[in-house]
Amino acid sequence: MSTLLDSPVVAALEHARSGRSGIGAFNVVLLEHAEAIVDGAERAGVPVVLQISQNCIAYHGALEPLTAATLALARRSPVPAIVHLDHADDVDLVHRAVALGVDSVMFDGSHLPYEDNVRVTRDVVQHCHAHGVPVEAELGEVGGKDGVHAPGARTDPAQAASFVTATGVDSLAVAVGSSHAMTERVATLDLELVAALAAVVPVPLVLHGSSGVDDDQLSAAVRAGMTKVNISNHLNGLFTRVVREVLDADPALVDPREYVAPARAVVAREVQRLLRLLDEA
């Protein structure tokens, strides 16, 4: 159980966990993503997580501009909008994001040997908790750009419970059959493993790589015990498809607003739909 019981992030995740509902977490790549995500959450009337990854920060060349803008959008929203540093393995970046005011961070030490993952994650937790910021970590190999992980790399429930106790993390991303960067929703989740993890891990579980998971399995995963559901590539695919369609229809267009605005609107509608799907699972 988290030591940050007064944190609105922890409160939102624990409320969802106890009620067997899910919270959608969507990656911000451009400012228009942040605008669409907040718009969709306001339409759905439920909490949302806006995630800014270490890779996204590298793309923009700095932490502050996009993160500060996303924080501004979140703070003015009438729904709980959590700004989250995602998939950071740079401890200094974590410290700078906390100083900037992010609501939560995900430190990814899953590539490290288990004992090193425990040690570094525990240090990150101590720093973040001292500043009132909860921490998500990852255990098991969720898989990267190279496809679904091998079954043997999936998260072990007993080890996951021990990891949470040893590190003090507030939520845990686990490997149960999804994979990052999928462009088709064809992943098969191990729902029995999700339930086994939920039975012994004392903090909310996080499903990464959910762009490859269809609606039925997303709902089933939440019912089995998943709480936070990360979706990025699915929205990027929708955004890009609309941009292509608009440009193909009018090759003379030169104003980016003319093709980005329709893409932003489609993403907002899909965020709204997915948030309701997860909330009502």
DRENPA-3360 file (N, C-alpha, C; in nm, 2 decimals, always signed):
BEGIN
1 = MSTLLDSP = +0.08/-0.12/+0.00/+0.00/+0.00/+0.00/+0.09/+0.12/+0.00 ~ +0.05/+0.22/-0.08/+0.13/+0.34/-0.09/+0.14/+0.42/+0.04 ~ +0.25/+0.49/+0.06/+0.26/+0.58/+0.18/+0.21/+0.72/+0.15 ~ +0.16/+0.74/+0.02/+0.11/+0.87/-0.02/-0.04/+0.87/-0.03 ~ -0.10/+0.84/+0.08/-0.25/+0.82/+0.08/-0.32/+0.95/+0.05 ~ -0.26/+1.06/+0.07/-0.32/+1.19/+0.05/-0.30/+1.24/-0.10 ~ -0.22/+1.16/-0.17/-0.20/+1.20/-0.31/-0.32/+1.18/-0.40 ~ -0.36/+1.28/-0.48/-0.48/+1.27/-0.56/-0.46/+1.16/-0.67;
9 = VVAALEHA = -0.33/+1.13/-0.71/-0.30/+1.03/-0.80/-0.33/+0.89/-0.74 ~ -0.27/+0.87/-0.62/-0.29/+0.75/-0.55/-0.44/+0.73/-0.52 ~ -0.51/+0.83/-0.48/-0.65/+0.82/-0.45/-0.73/+0.78/-0.57 ~ -0.70/+0.84/-0.68/-0.77/+0.80/-0.81/-0.75/+0.66/-0.85 ~ -0.62/+0.61/-0.84/-0.59/+0.47/-0.87/-0.65/+0.38/-0.78 ~ -0.64/+0.41/-0.65/-0.70/+0.32/-0.55/-0.85/+0.31/-0.56 ~ -0.91/+0.42/-0.59/-1.06/+0.42/-0.60/-1.10/+0.33/-0.72 ~ -1.03/+0.35/-0.83/-1.05/+0.26/-0.95/-1.03/+0.12/-0.92;
17 = RSGRSGIG = -0.92/+0.09/-0.85/-0.88/-0.05/-0.82/-0.99/-0.11/-0.73 ~ -1.03/-0.04/-0.63/-1.13/-0.10/-0.54/-1.26/-0.12/-0.60 ~ -1.29/-0.04/-0.70/-1.42/-0.05/-0.77/-1.41/-0.14/-0.90 ~ -1.30/-0.20/-0.93/-1.27/-0.28/-1.05/-1.31/-0.20/-1.17 ~ -1.26/-0.07/-1.18/-1.28/+0.01/-1.30/-1.14/+0.04/-1.35 ~ -1.12/+0.10/-1.47/-0.99/+0.13/-1.52/-0.98/+0.28/-1.55 ~ -0.85/+0.32/-1.55/-0.82/+0.46/-1.58/-0.73/+0.46/-1.71 ~ -0.77/+0.53/-1.81/-0.70/+0.54/-1.93/-0.58/+0.63/-1.92;
25 = AFNVVLLE = -0.46/+0.59/-1.97/-0.34/+0.67/-1.97/-0.29/+0.68/-2.12 ~ -0.28/+0.80/-2.17/-0.26/+0.82/-2.31/-0.13/+0.91/-2.33 ~ -0.05/+0.87/-2.43/+0.07/+0.94/-2.44/+0.06/+1.07/-2.52 ~ +0.13/+1.18/-2.47/+0.13/+1.31/-2.54/+0.26/+1.30/-2.63 ~ +0.25/+1.33/-2.75/+0.36/+1.34/-2.85/+0.37/+1.49/-2.89 ~ +0.26/+1.55/-2.93/+0.25/+1.69/-2.97/+0.15/+1.76/-2.87 ~ +0.15/+1.89/-2.87/+0.06/+1.96/-2.79/-0.08/+1.92/-2.82 ~ -0.11/+1.90/-2.95/-0.24/+1.86/-2.99/-0.29/+1.73/-2.93;
33 = HAEAIVDG = -0.20/+1.64/-2.90/-0.24/+1.52/-2.83/-0.29/+1.55/-2.69 ~ -0.22/+1.64/-2.62/-0.26/+1.68/-2.49/-0.40/+1.75/-2.49 ~ -0.42/+1.83/-2.59/-0.55/+1.90/-2.60/-0.66/+1.80/-2.63 ~ -0.63/+1.70/-2.72/-0.73/+1.60/-2.75/-0.76/+1.51/-2.63 ~ -0.66/+1.47/-2.55/-0.68/+1.38/-2.44/-0.76/+1.45/-2.33 ~ -0.73/+1.58/-2.30/-0.81/+1.65/-2.20/-0.96/+1.67/-2.25 ~ -0.97/+1.70/-2.38/-1.11/+1.72/-2.44/-1.19/+1.59/-2.42 ~ -1.12/+1.48/-2.46/-1.19/+1.35/-2.45/-1.23/+1.32/-2.30;
41 = AERAGVPV = -1.14/+1.35/-2.21/-1.17/+1.32/-2.07/-1.29/+1.40/-2.02 ~ -1.29/+1.53/-2.06/-1.40/+1.62/-2.02/-1.53/+1.57/-2.07 ~ -1.53/+1.52/-2.20/-1.65/+1.47/-2.25/-1.70/+1.34/-2.18 ~ -1.60/+1.26/-2.14/-1.64/+1.14/-2.07/-1.67/+1.16/-1.92 ~ -1.61/+1.27/-1.87/-1.64/+1.30/-1.73/-1.57/+1.21/-1.63 ~ -1.45/+1.16/-1.67/-1.38/+1.07/-1.58/-1.23/+1.12/-1.58 ~ -1.15/+1.07/-1.48/-1.01/+1.10/-1.47/-0.93/+1.05/-1.59 ~ -0.82/+1.11/-1.61/-0.73/+1.07/-1.72/-0.59/+1.09/-1.69;
49 = VLQISQNC = -0.50/+1.01/-1.75/-0.35/+1.03/-1.73/-0.30/+1.08/-1.86 ~ -0.22/+1.19/-1.86/-0.15/+1.24/-1.98/+0.00/+1.20/-1.96 ~ +0.05/+1.12/-2.04/+0.19/+1.06/-2.03/+0.28/+1.13/-2.12 ~ +0.40/+1.17/-2.07/+0.50/+1.23/-2.15/+0.63/+1.14/-2.13 ~ +0.67/+1.07/-2.23/+0.78/+0.97/-2.22/+0.91/+1.04/-2.23 ~ +1.01/+0.96/-2.18/+1.15/+1.01/-2.20/+1.19/+1.02/-2.34 ~ +1.13/+0.93/-2.43/+1.16/+0.94/-2.57/+1.10/+1.07/-2.63 ~ +0.98/+1.10/-2.59/+0.91/+1.22/-2.63/+0.99/+1.35/-2.60;
57 = IAYHGALE = +1.04/+1.35/-2.47/+1.12/+1.46/-2.43/+1.25/+1.47/-2.51 ~ +1.31/+1.36/-2.55/+1.43/+1.36/-2.63/+1.39/+1.42/-2.77 ~ +1.28/+1.38/-2.82/+1.23/+1.43/-2.95/+1.22/+1.58/-2.95 ~ +1.16/+1.64/-2.85/+1.14/+1.78/-2.84/+1.27/+1.86/-2.79 ~ +1.37/+1.78/-2.74/+1.49/+1.84/-2.71/+1.50/+1.90/-2.57 ~ +1.39/+1.90/-2.49/+1.39/+1.95/-2.36/+1.27/+1.90/-2.28 ~ +1.28/+1.90/-2.15/+1.17/+1.86/-2.07/+1.06/+1.96/-2.06 ~ +1.10/+2.09/-2.04/+1.01/+2.19/-1.99/+0.90/+2.23/-2.09;
65 = PLTAATLA = +0.92/+2.26/-2.22/+0.82/+2.32/-2.30/+0.69/+2.24/-2.31 ~ +0.70/+2.12/-2.36/+0.58/+2.04/-2.37/+0.52/+2.00/-2.24 ~ +0.60/+1.97/-2.14/+0.55/+1.93/-2.01/+0.48/+2.04/-1.94 ~ +0.54/+2.16/-1.95/+0.47/+2.28/-1.89/+0.34/+2.31/-1.95 ~ +0.33/+2.30/-2.08/+0.21/+2.32/-2.15/+0.10/+2.22/-2.12 ~ +0.15/+2.09/-2.10/+0.05/+1.98/-2.07/+0.00/+2.00/-1.92 ~ +0.09/+2.04/-1.83/+0.05/+2.08/-1.70/-0.05/+2.19/-1.70 ~ -0.03/+2.29/-1.78/-0.13/+2.40/-1.78/-0.26/+2.35/-1.83;
73 = LARRSPVP = -0.27/+2.27/-1.93/-0.40/+2.21/-1.98/-0.46/+2.13/-1.87 ~ -0.38/+2.05/-1.80/-0.44/+1.96/-1.70/-0.50/+2.04/-1.58 ~ -0.43/+2.15/-1.54/-0.47/+2.23/-1.43/-0.60/+2.30/-1.45 ~ -0.62/+2.34/-1.57/-0.74/+2.41/-1.60/-0.86/+2.33/-1.63 ~ -0.84/+2.19/-1.63/-0.95/+2.10/-1.67/-1.04/+2.08/-1.54 ~ -1.17/+2.07/-1.56/-1.26/+2.03/-1.45/-1.26/+1.89/-1.41 ~ -1.20/+1.80/-1.49/-1.18/+1.66/-1.45/-1.04/+1.64/-1.40 ~ -1.02/+1.54/-1.32/-0.89/+1.51/-1.27/-0.80/+1.46/-1.39;
81 = AIVHLDHA = -0.70/+1.54/-1.42/-0.61/+1.51/-1.53/-0.46/+1.51/-1.47 ~ -0.41/+1.39/-1.47/-0.28/+1.36/-1.41/-0.17/+1.37/-1.52 ~ -0.06/+1.44/-1.49/+0.05/+1.45/-1.59/+0.16/+1.36/-1.53 ~ +0.20/+1.27/-1.62/+0.28/+1.16/-1.57/+0.41/+1.15/-1.66 ~ +0.53/+1.14/-1.60/+0.65/+1.11/-1.67/+0.65/+0.96/-1.70 ~ +0.66/+0.92/-1.83/+0.65/+0.78/-1.86/+0.78/+0.72/-1.91 ~ +0.81/+0.60/-1.87/+0.92/+0.52/-1.92/+1.05/+0.59/-1.91 ~ +1.08/+0.65/-1.79/+1.21/+0.71/-1.77/+1.31/+0.62/-1.71;
89 = DDVDLVHR = +1.43/+0.61/-1.76/+1.53/+0.53/-1.70/+1.65/+0.62/-1.66 ~ +1.63/+0.75/-1.68/+1.73/+0.85/-1.64/+1.68/+0.91/-1.51 ~ +1.76/+0.88/-1.40/+1.72/+0.93/-1.27/+1.72/+1.08/-1.26 ~ +1.82/+1.14/-1.33/+1.82/+1.29/-1.33/+1.70/+1.35/-1.39 ~ +1.65/+1.29/-1.50/+1.53/+1.34/-1.56/+1.41/+1.32/-1.47 ~ +1.40/+1.22/-1.39/+1.30/+1.20/-1.29/+1.30/+1.32/-1.19 ~ +1.42/+1.35/-1.14/+1.44/+1.46/-1.05/+1.39/+1.59/-1.11 ~ +1.43/+1.62/-1.23/+1.39/+1.74/-1.29/+1.24/+1.75/-1.32;
97 = AVALGVDS = +1.18/+1.64/-1.36/+1.03/+1.63/-1.38/+0.96/+1.66/-1.25 ~ +1.01/+1.60/-1.14/+0.94/+1.62/-1.01/+0.95/+1.77/-0.97 ~ +1.07/+1.83/-1.00/+1.09/+1.97/-0.96/+1.00/+2.06/-1.05 ~ +0.97/+2.02/-1.17/+0.88/+2.09/-1.26/+0.74/+2.09/-1.22 ~ +0.70/+1.98/-1.15/+0.56/+1.97/-1.10/+0.48/+1.86/-1.16 ~ +0.54/+1.75/-1.22/+0.46/+1.64/-1.27/+0.39/+1.57/-1.15 ~ +0.28/+1.51/-1.18/+0.20/+1.45/-1.07/+0.24/+1.31/-1.03 ~ +0.31/+1.24/-1.13/+0.36/+1.10/-1.10/+0.47/+1.07/-1.20;
105 = VMFDGSHL = +0.54/+0.97/-1.17/+0.65/+0.93/-1.26/+0.65/+0.78/-1.27 ~ +0.70/+0.73/-1.39/+0.72/+0.59/-1.41/+0.87/+0.57/-1.43 ~ +0.93/+0.51/-1.33/+1.08/+0.47/-1.35/+1.08/+0.33/-1.40 ~ +1.15/+0.31/-1.52/+1.16/+0.18/-1.58/+1.30/+0.12/-1.56 ~ +1.31/+0.04/-1.46/+1.43/-0.04/-1.44/+1.42/-0.18/-1.48 ~ +1.32/-0.21/-1.57/+1.29/-0.35/-1.60/+1.40/-0.42/-1.68 ~ +1.49/-0.33/-1.74/+1.60/-0.39/-1.82/+1.72/-0.43/-1.73 ~ +1.71/-0.39/-1.61/+1.82/-0.42/-1.51/+1.80/-0.56/-1.45;
113 = PYEDNVRV = +1.91/-0.62/-1.40/+1.90/-0.74/-1.32/+1.81/-0.70/-1.20 ~ +1.74/-0.81/-1.15/+1.63/-0.78/-1.05/+1.68/-0.70/-0.93 ~ +1.80/-0.74/-0.88/+1.85/-0.67/-0.76/+1.88/-0.53/-0.79 ~ +1.93/-0.50/-0.91/+1.96/-0.36/-0.94/+1.83/-0.28/-0.96 ~ +1.73/-0.35/-1.02/+1.60/-0.28/-1.04/+1.55/-0.24/-0.91 ~ +1.55/-0.33/-0.81/+1.50/-0.30/-0.68/+1.58/-0.18/-0.61 ~ +1.71/-0.19/-0.62/+1.79/-0.08/-0.56/+1.77/+0.05/-0.62 ~ +1.77/+0.06/-0.75/+1.76/+0.20/-0.81/+1.61/+0.25/-0.80;
121 = TRDVVQHC = +1.52/+0.16/-0.82/+1.38/+0.20/-0.80/+1.35/+0.24/-0.66 ~ +1.40/+0.18/-0.56/+1.38/+0.22/-0.42/+1.44/+0.36/-0.40 ~ +1.55/+0.39/-0.46/+1.61/+0.52/-0.44/+1.52/+0.63/-0.51 ~ +1.47/+0.59/-0.63/+1.38/+0.69/-0.70/+1.25/+0.71/-0.61 ~ +1.20/+0.60/-0.56/+1.08/+0.62/-0.47/+1.11/+0.71/-0.35 ~ +1.22/+0.69/-0.29/+1.25/+0.77/-0.17/+1.25/+0.92/-0.21 ~ +1.32/+0.95/-0.32/+1.32/+1.09/-0.37/+1.18/+1.14/-0.40 ~ +1.11/+1.07/-0.48/+0.98/+1.12/-0.52/+0.88/+1.13/-0.41;
129 = HAHGVPVE = +0.88/+1.03/-0.32/+0.79/+1.04/-0.21/+0.82/+1.16/-0.12 ~ +0.95/+1.19/-0.11/+0.98/+1.31/-0.03/+0.92/+1.44/-0.08 ~ +0.89/+1.43/-0.21/+0.83/+1.55/-0.28/+0.68/+1.53/-0.31 ~ +0.62/+1.42/-0.25/+0.48/+1.40/-0.26/+0.44/+1.34/-0.40 ~ +0.53/+1.28/-0.47/+0.50/+1.23/-0.60/+0.51/+1.07/-0.60 ~ +0.40/+1.01/-0.65/+0.40/+0.86/-0.65/+0.48/+0.81/-0.77 ~ +0.52/+0.68/-0.76/+0.60/+0.62/-0.86/+0.54/+0.49/-0.91 ~ +0.54/+0.47/-1.04/+0.51/+0.35/-1.11/+0.64/+0.28/-1.15;
137 = AELGEVGG = +0.65/+0.15/-1.14/+0.77/+0.08/-1.19/+0.72/-0.03/-1.28 ~ +0.82/-0.11/-1.33/+0.79/-0.22/-1.42/+0.87/-0.34/-1.38 ~ +0.80/-0.45/-1.39/+0.87/-0.58/-1.35/+0.82/-0.68/-1.46 ~ +0.92/-0.75/-1.52/+0.89/-0.84/-1.63/+0.92/-0.76/-1.76 ~ +0.92/-0.83/-1.87/+0.95/-0.78/-2.00/+0.82/-0.76/-2.08 ~ +0.78/-0.63/-2.08/+0.66/-0.60/-2.16/+0.68/-0.61/-2.31 ~ +0.81/-0.59/-2.35/+0.84/-0.60/-2.49/+0.85/-0.46/-2.55 ~ +0.94/-0.44/-2.64/+0.97/-0.31/-2.70/+0.92/-0.31/-2.84;
145 = KDGVHAPG = +1.01/-0.25/-2.92/+0.97/-0.23/-3.06/+0.98/-0.36/-3.14 ~ +1.03/-0.46/-3.08/+1.06/-0.59/-3.15/+0.96/-0.70/-3.13 ~ +0.84/-0.66/-3.08/+0.74/-0.76/-3.07/+0.71/-0.81/-2.93 ~ +0.62/-0.91/-2.92/+0.57/-0.96/-2.79/+0.68/-1.04/-2.72 ~ +0.68/-1.03/-2.60/+0.79/-1.10/-2.52/+0.76/-1.25/-2.51 ~ +0.86/-1.32/-2.48/+0.84/-1.46/-2.46/+0.76/-1.49/-2.33 ~ +0.68/-1.60/-2.33/+0.60/-1.63/-2.21/+0.69/-1.64/-2.08 ~ +0.81/-1.69/-2.10/+0.89/-1.70/-1.98/+0.93/-1.57/-1.92;
153 = ARTDPAQA = +0.91/-1.46/-1.99/+0.95/-1.32/-1.94/+0.84/-1.26/-1.87 ~ +0.72/-1.32/-1.86/+0.61/-1.26/-1.79/+0.63/-1.25/-1.64 ~ +0.56/-1.15/-1.58/+0.58/-1.12/-1.44/+0.53/-1.23/-1.35 ~ +0.62/-1.27/-1.26/+0.59/-1.37/-1.16/+0.52/-1.30/-1.04 ~ +0.40/-1.35/-1.00/+0.32/-1.29/-0.89/+0.40/-1.28/-0.76 ~ +0.47/-1.38/-0.72/+0.54/-1.38/-0.59/+0.65/-1.28/-0.60 ~ +0.72/-1.27/-0.71/+0.83/-1.18/-0.72/+0.77/-1.03/-0.73 ~ +0.66/-1.02/-0.79/+0.60/-0.88/-0.80/+0.56/-0.83/-0.66;
161 = ASFVTATG = +0.50/-0.92/-0.58/+0.47/-0.88/-0.45/+0.59/-0.84/-0.37 ~ +0.70/-0.92/-0.38/+0.82/-0.89/-0.31/+0.88/-0.76/-0.36 ~ +0.87/-0.73/-0.49/+0.93/-0.61/-0.55/+0.86/-0.49/-0.49 ~ +0.73/-0.49/-0.48/+0.65/-0.38/-0.43/+0.69/-0.35/-0.28 ~ +0.70/-0.46/-0.21/+0.74/-0.44/-0.07/+0.88/-0.39/-0.05 ~ +0.97/-0.43/-0.14/+1.11/-0.39/-0.13/+1.13/-0.25/-0.18 ~ +1.05/-0.20/-0.27/+1.08/-0.07/-0.33/+0.98/+0.04/-0.28 ~ +0.86/+0.00/-0.24/+0.76/+0.10/-0.19/+0.69/+0.17/-0.31;
169 = VDSLAVAV = +0.69/+0.11/-0.43/+0.63/+0.18/-0.54/+0.48/+0.18/-0.52 ~ +0.41/+0.27/-0.59/+0.27/+0.30/-0.58/+0.18/+0.23/-0.68 ~ +0.24/+0.18/-0.79/+0.17/+0.10/-0.89/+0.28/+0.02/-0.97 ~ +0.23/-0.08/-1.03/+0.33/-0.17/-1.10/+0.28/-0.21/-1.23 ~ +0.37/-0.19/-1.33/+0.34/-0.24/-1.47/+0.39/-0.38/-1.48 ~ +0.31/-0.47/-1.53/+0.34/-0.61/-1.54/+0.33/-0.66/-1.68 ~ +0.40/-0.77/-1.71/+0.40/-0.83/-1.84/+0.30/-0.95/-1.84 ~ +0.19/-0.93/-1.92/+0.09/-1.03/-1.92/+0.04/-1.07/-2.06;
177 = GSSHAMTE = +0.12/-1.02/-2.16/+0.09/-1.06/-2.30/+0.08/-0.95/-2.40 ~ +0.09/-0.82/-2.35/+0.08/-0.71/-2.44/+0.23/-0.67/-2.48 ~ +0.24/-0.58/-2.58/+0.37/-0.54/-2.62/+0.36/-0.40/-2.68 ~ +0.46/-0.32/-2.65/+0.47/-0.18/-2.70/+0.47/-0.18/-2.85 ~ +0.42/-0.07/-2.91/+0.43/-0.03/-3.05/+0.35/-0.12/-3.14 ~ +0.25/-0.19/-3.10/+0.17/-0.27/-3.19/+0.08/-0.18/-3.27 ~ +0.06/-0.21/-3.39/-0.03/-0.14/-3.48/-0.16/-0.21/-3.51 ~ -0.17/-0.33/-3.47/-0.30/-0.40/-3.48/-0.34/-0.45/-3.34;
185 = RVATLDLE = -0.47/-0.46/-3.32/-0.52/-0.50/-3.18/-0.54/-0.65/-3.18 ~ -0.43/-0.72/-3.18/-0.43/-0.87/-3.19/-0.36/-0.94/-3.07 ~ -0.32/-0.87/-2.97/-0.25/-0.93/-2.86/-0.35/-1.02/-2.78 ~ -0.30/-1.12/-2.72/-0.38/-1.21/-2.63/-0.32/-1.20/-2.49 ~ -0.41/-1.15/-2.40/-0.37/-1.13/-2.26/-0.39/-1.26/-2.18 ~ -0.30/-1.28/-2.09/-0.31/-1.39/-1.99/-0.39/-1.34/-1.87 ~ -0.53/-1.36/-1.88/-0.62/-1.30/-1.78/-0.60/-1.38/-1.65 ~ -0.57/-1.50/-1.66/-0.54/-1.58/-1.53/-0.42/-1.52/-1.46;
193 = LVAALAAV = -0.32/-1.48/-1.53/-0.20/-1.42/-1.47/-0.24/-1.28/-1.41 ~ -0.32/-1.21/-1.48/-0.37/-1.08/-1.43/-0.44/-1.10/-1.30 ~ -0.53/-1.19/-1.29/-0.60/-1.22/-1.16/-0.50/-1.26/-1.05 ~ -0.41/-1.35/-1.09/-0.31/-1.40/-0.99/-0.23/-1.28/-0.93 ~ -0.19/-1.19/-1.02/-0.11/-1.08/-0.98/-0.19/-0.98/-0.89 ~ -0.32/-0.96/-0.93/-0.40/-0.87/-0.85/-0.43/-0.92/-0.72 ~ -0.43/-1.06/-0.70/-0.46/-1.12/-0.57/-0.34/-1.10/-0.47 ~ -0.22/-1.08/-0.52/-0.11/-1.07/-0.42/-0.03/-0.94/-0.43;
201 = VPVPLVLH = -0.05/-0.86/-0.53/+0.02/-0.73/-0.54/-0.06/-0.63/-0.47 ~ -0.01/-0.56/-0.37/-0.09/-0.47/-0.29/-0.11/-0.33/-0.35 ~ -0.07/-0.30/-0.47/-0.09/-0.17/-0.54/-0.15/-0.19/-0.67 ~ -0.21/-0.09/-0.73/-0.27/-0.10/-0.87/-0.17/-0.15/-0.97 ~ -0.23/-0.23/-1.06/-0.15/-0.29/-1.17/-0.17/-0.20/-1.30 ~ -0.07/-0.20/-1.38/-0.07/-0.12/-1.50/-0.04/-0.21/-1.62 ~ -0.12/-0.19/-1.72/-0.11/-0.26/-1.85/-0.04/-0.17/-1.95 ~ +0.08/-0.20/-1.99/+0.15/-0.13/-2.09/+0.12/-0.20/-2.23;
209 = GSSGVDDD = +0.15/-0.12/-2.34/+0.13/-0.18/-2.47/-0.02/-0.21/-2.50 ~ -0.11/-0.13/-2.45/-0.25/-0.17/-2.47/-0.31/-0.13/-2.61 ~ -0.23/-0.06/-2.69/-0.27/-0.04/-2.83/-0.30/-0.17/-2.90 ~ -0.23/-0.27/-2.86/-0.25/-0.40/-2.93/-0.36/-0.49/-2.87 ~ -0.44/-0.43/-2.78/-0.54/-0.51/-2.71/-0.68/-0.46/-2.75 ~ -0.77/-0.55/-2.79/-0.90/-0.50/-2.84/-0.99/-0.47/-2.72 ~ -1.11/-0.42/-2.75/-1.20/-0.37/-2.65/-1.24/-0.48/-2.55 ~ -1.28/-0.59/-2.60/-1.32/-0.70/-2.51/-1.21/-0.74/-2.41;
217 = QLSAAVRA = -1.09/-0.75/-2.46/-0.98/-0.79/-2.37/-0.95/-0.68/-2.27 ~ -0.96/-0.55/-2.32/-0.93/-0.44/-2.23/-1.03/-0.45/-2.11 ~ -1.16/-0.47/-2.14/-1.26/-0.47/-2.04/-1.23/-0.59/-1.95 ~ -1.20/-0.71/-2.01/-1.17/-0.83/-1.93/-1.05/-0.81/-1.84 ~ -0.95/-0.74/-1.89/-0.83/-0.72/-1.81/-0.86/-0.63/-1.69 ~ -0.95/-0.53/-1.70/-0.99/-0.45/-1.59/-1.07/-0.53/-1.49 ~ -1.16/-0.61/-1.54/-1.24/-0.69/-1.45/-1.15/-0.79/-1.37 ~ -1.04/-0.84/-1.44/-0.95/-0.93/-1.37/-0.85/-0.87/-1.27;
225 = GMTKVNIS = -0.84/-0.73/-1.28/-0.76/-0.67/-1.18/-0.67/-0.56/-1.23 ~ -0.66/-0.53/-1.36/-0.58/-0.42/-1.41/-0.65/-0.28/-1.37 ~ -0.57/-0.18/-1.34/-0.63/-0.05/-1.31/-0.59/+0.06/-1.41 ~ -0.47/+0.08/-1.43/-0.42/+0.18/-1.53/-0.39/+0.11/-1.66 ~ -0.44/+0.17/-1.77/-0.43/+0.11/-1.90/-0.36/+0.21/-1.99 ~ -0.24/+0.18/-2.04/-0.16/+0.27/-2.12/-0.19/+0.25/-2.27 ~ -0.23/+0.36/-2.34/-0.26/+0.35/-2.49/-0.19/+0.46/-2.56 ~ -0.11/+0.43/-2.66/-0.04/+0.54/-2.73/-0.05/+0.52/-2.88;
233 = NHLNGLFT = +0.00/+0.41/-2.93/+0.02/+0.38/-3.08/-0.12/+0.38/-3.15 ~ -0.22/+0.33/-3.08/-0.36/+0.33/-3.14/-0.40/+0.47/-3.17 ~ -0.38/+0.56/-3.08/-0.42/+0.70/-3.11/-0.34/+0.76/-3.21 ~ -0.21/+0.73/-3.21/-0.12/+0.79/-3.32/-0.16/+0.74/-3.46 ~ -0.20/+0.61/-3.46/-0.25/+0.56/-3.59/-0.37/+0.64/-3.64 ~ -0.47/+0.66/-3.55/-0.59/+0.74/-3.59/-0.55/+0.88/-3.64 ~ -0.46/+0.94/-3.56/-0.42/+1.08/-3.59/-0.36/+1.09/-3.73 ~ -0.27/+1.00/-3.75/-0.19/+1.00/-3.88/-0.28/+0.96/-4.00;
241 = RVVREVLD = -0.38/+0.87/-3.98/-0.47/+0.83/-4.09/-0.55/+0.95/-4.13 ~ -0.60/+1.03/-4.03/-0.68/+1.15/-4.07/-0.60/+1.25/-4.14 ~ -0.48/+1.28/-4.09/-0.39/+1.37/-4.16/-0.37/+1.33/-4.31 ~ -0.34/+1.20/-4.33/-0.33/+1.15/-4.46/-0.45/+1.18/-4.55 ~ -0.57/+1.15/-4.49/-0.69/+1.16/-4.57/-0.72/+1.30/-4.61 ~ -0.70/+1.40/-4.51/-0.72/+1.54/-4.54/-0.63/+1.59/-4.65 ~ -0.50/+1.55/-4.64/-0.40/+1.60/-4.73/-0.42/+1.54/-4.87 ~ -0.46/+1.41/-4.87/-0.49/+1.34/-5.00/-0.61/+1.41/-5.07;
249 = ADPALVDP = -0.71/+1.45/-4.99/-0.83/+1.52/-5.04/-0.80/+1.65/-5.10 ~ -0.70/+1.72/-5.04/-0.67/+1.86/-5.09/-0.52/+1.88/-5.08 ~ -0.45/+1.84/-5.19/-0.30/+1.85/-5.19/-0.25/+2.00/-5.19 ~ -0.34/+2.09/-5.21/-0.30/+2.23/-5.20/-0.29/+2.29/-5.06 ~ -0.34/+2.21/-4.96/-0.33/+2.26/-4.82/-0.19/+2.29/-4.78 ~ -0.17/+2.41/-4.71/-0.04/+2.44/-4.66/-0.05/+2.48/-4.51 ~ -0.17/+2.51/-4.46/-0.18/+2.55/-4.32/-0.20/+2.42/-4.23 ~ -0.10/+2.40/-4.14/-0.11/+2.27/-4.06/-0.24/+2.26/-3.98;
257 = REYVAPAR = -0.30/+2.38/-3.94/-0.42/+2.37/-3.87/-0.54/+2.30/-3.94 ~ -0.53/+2.31/-4.07/-0.64/+2.26/-4.16/-0.64/+2.10/-4.16 ~ -0.52/+2.04/-4.13/-0.52/+1.90/-4.13/-0.49/+1.84/-3.99 ~ -0.44/+1.92/-3.90/-0.42/+1.87/-3.76/-0.54/+1.88/-3.68 ~ -0.62/+1.98/-3.70/-0.75/+2.00/-3.62/-0.84/+1.88/-3.64 ~ -0.87/+1.83/-3.76/-0.95/+1.71/-3.77/-0.89/+1.59/-3.71 ~ -0.76/+1.57/-3.71/-0.70/+1.46/-3.65/-0.71/+1.47/-3.49 ~ -0.69/+1.59/-3.44/-0.71/+1.61/-3.30/-0.85/+1.58/-3.26;
265 = AVVAREVQ = -0.95/+1.61/-3.34/-1.09/+1.59/-3.30/-1.12/+1.44/-3.30 ~ -1.06/+1.36/-3.39/-1.08/+1.22/-3.39/-1.02/+1.15/-3.27 ~ -0.90/+1.20/-3.23/-0.84/+1.14/-3.11/-0.92/+1.17/-2.99 ~ -0.97/+1.29/-2.98/-1.05/+1.33/-2.86/-1.17/+1.24/-2.85 ~ -1.24/+1.21/-2.96/-1.36/+1.12/-2.96/-1.32/+0.98/-2.92 ~ -1.20/+0.93/-2.96/-1.16/+0.79/-2.93/-1.11/+0.79/-2.78 ~ -1.05/+0.89/-2.73/-1.02/+0.90/-2.59/-1.15/+0.89/-2.51 ~ -1.25/+0.97/-2.54/-1.37/+0.97/-2.47/-1.43/+0.82/-2.47;
273 = RLLRLLDE = -1.43/+0.76/-2.59/-1.49/+0.62/-2.60/-1.41/+0.52/-2.51 ~ -1.28/+0.53/-2.52/-1.20/+0.43/-2.44/-1.21/+0.46/-2.29 ~ -1.21/+0.58/-2.25/-1.23/+0.61/-2.11/-1.36/+0.56/-2.05 ~ -1.46/+0.57/-2.13/-1.59/+0.52/-2.08/-1.59/+0.36/-2.08 ~ -1.52/+0.30/-2.18/-1.51/+0.16/-2.19/-1.44/+0.11/-2.06 ~ -1.33/+0.17/-2.03/-1.25/+0.13/-1.91/-1.33/+0.15/-1.78 ~ -1.39/+0.27/-1.77/-1.46/+0.30/-1.65/-1.58/+0.21/-1.62 ~ -1.64/+0.16/-1.73/-1.76/+0.08/-1.72/-1.73/-0.07/-1.73;
281 = A = -1.60/-0.11/-1.73/-1.57/-0.25/-1.76/-1.63/-0.34/-1.66;
% end
